[in-house]
Amino acid sequence: QVTLVESGGGLVQAGGSLRLSCAASGRTFSGYPMGWFRQAPGKEREFVAAIRWSKSTDYADSVKSRFTISRDNAQNTVYLQMSSLKPEDTAVYYCAADTRGGSVVRGTRVHTAYDCWGQGTQVTVSS
């Protein structure tokens, strides 16, 4: 099975930037569709961005033009470059993998499409 480990979170001022990394490991890893989700205190988990092996991407409207998702298939790593950060971006960010093809049926924006999740990394944006 695939194991995911996020890193790169931290505290930044509004307008700053951060790059999150998600390292995937496991014998079955072969470029699965990957997604980033986030959850802020008192709010439900929400879709942020997704990317397929072909590097085609999808973004939530709230982060479009500010965040960029990318992947290095050779290194089994997915990234989320975050720029022009706002206080409302504050949340725990989770990396997820679809190893069973759920995103083909449900789409990449739905959390139930992903069966493997990381532990999350905290991102805090101060005003």
C-alpha positions in Angstrom: 0.0 0.0 0.0 1.0 3.6 -0.5 2.3 5.7 2.4 2.1 9.5 2.2 4.1 12.0 4.3 3.5 15.7 4.0 6.0 18.4 5.0 6.7 22.1 4.5 3.9 23.7 6.6 4.6 26.6 8.9 3.7 30.2 9.9 3.9 33.0 7.3 2.6 36.5 7.0 -0.2 37.4 4.5 1.2 37.7 1.0 3.9 35.2 1.7 4.6 31.8 0.1 5.1 28.2 1.1 5.8 25.0 -0.7 4.3 21.8 0.6 5.7 18.4 -0.3 4.1 15.0 -0.2 6.4 12.0 -0.5 4.9 8.7 -1.5 6.4 5.3 -0.9 5.3 1.7 -1.3 5.7 -1.1 -3.8 2.4 -0.4 -5.5 3.0 3.3 -6.2 2.9 4.0 -10.0 1.8 7.5 -10.6 -1.7 7.5 -9.1 -4.0 10.5 -9.2 -3.1 12.8 -6.3 -4.9 15.5 -4.5 -4.5 18.2 -1.8 -7.3 18.9 0.7 -7.5 21.3 3.7 -9.5 21.6 6.8 -9.8 24.8 8.9 -11.1 24.9 12.5 -14.9 24.6 12.5 -15.1 23.9 8.8 -15.4 20.8 6.6 -12.6 19.4 4.6 -12.4 21.0 1.2 -10.8 20.3 -2.1 -7.7 22.4 -3.0 -6.0 20.9 -6.1 -5.5 17.6 -7.9 -3.1 16.2 -10.5 -2.9 13.1 -12.6 0.2 11.1 -13.8 -0.1 13.0 -17.1 0.2 16.2 -15.1 -3.2 17.5 -16.0 -4.6 19.6 -13.0 -7.7 20.9 -11.3 -8.0 23.7 -8.8 -10.6 25.0 -6.4 -11.8 28.5 -7.3 -10.6 29.9 -4.0 -6.9 29.0 -4.8 -6.9 29.3 -8.6 -4.0 31.5 -9.9 -2.4 31.5 -6.4 -1.6 27.8 -5.9 0.2 25.4 -8.2 0.2 21.6 -7.9 3.0 19.6 -9.5 4.6 16.2 -9.4 7.9 14.5 -10.0 6.9 11.0 -11.0 10.5 9.7 -10.9 10.8 10.9 -7.2 7.2 9.9 -6.2 6.6 13.3 -4.9 3.8 15.8 -5.2 4.1 19.5 -4.4 1.8 22.4 -3.7 3.3 25.8 -4.3 1.3 28.4 -2.4 1.7 32.2 -3.2 -0.1 35.3 -2.1 -1.3 33.6 1.0 -4.3 34.9 2.9 -5.4 34.4 6.5 -8.3 32.3 5.2 -5.8 29.8 3.8 -5.0 28.8 7.4 -5.7 25.1 7.7 -4.3 21.6 8.0 -3.3 20.5 4.5 -3.7 16.8 3.6 -2.2 14.9 0.7 -4.3 12.1 -0.7 -3.8 9.3 -3.3 -6.4 7.4 -5.4 -5.0 3.9 -5.8 -8.2 2.3 -6.8 -9.6 4.5 -9.6 -12.2 6.3 -7.5 -11.4 9.6 -9.2 -12.3 8.2 -12.5 -15.9 7.6 -11.3 -16.3 10.4 -8.7 -14.0 13.0 -10.1 -10.9 14.5 -8.5 -12.7 17.1 -6.3 -14.5 14.6 -4.0 -12.6 13.4 -1.0 -14.2 9.9 -1.2 -12.4 9.3 -4.4 -9.1 8.9 -2.5 -8.3 5.9 -0.3 -4.9 6.8 1.0 -4.2 9.9 3.2 -1.2 11.5 4.8 -1.1 12.8 8.4 -1.4 16.5 7.4 0.7 19.6 7.8 -0.3 22.8 9.5 -0.3 26.1 7.5 -0.9 29.3 9.4 -1.1 32.7 7.7 -1.1 35.7 10.0 -2.6 39.1 9.1 
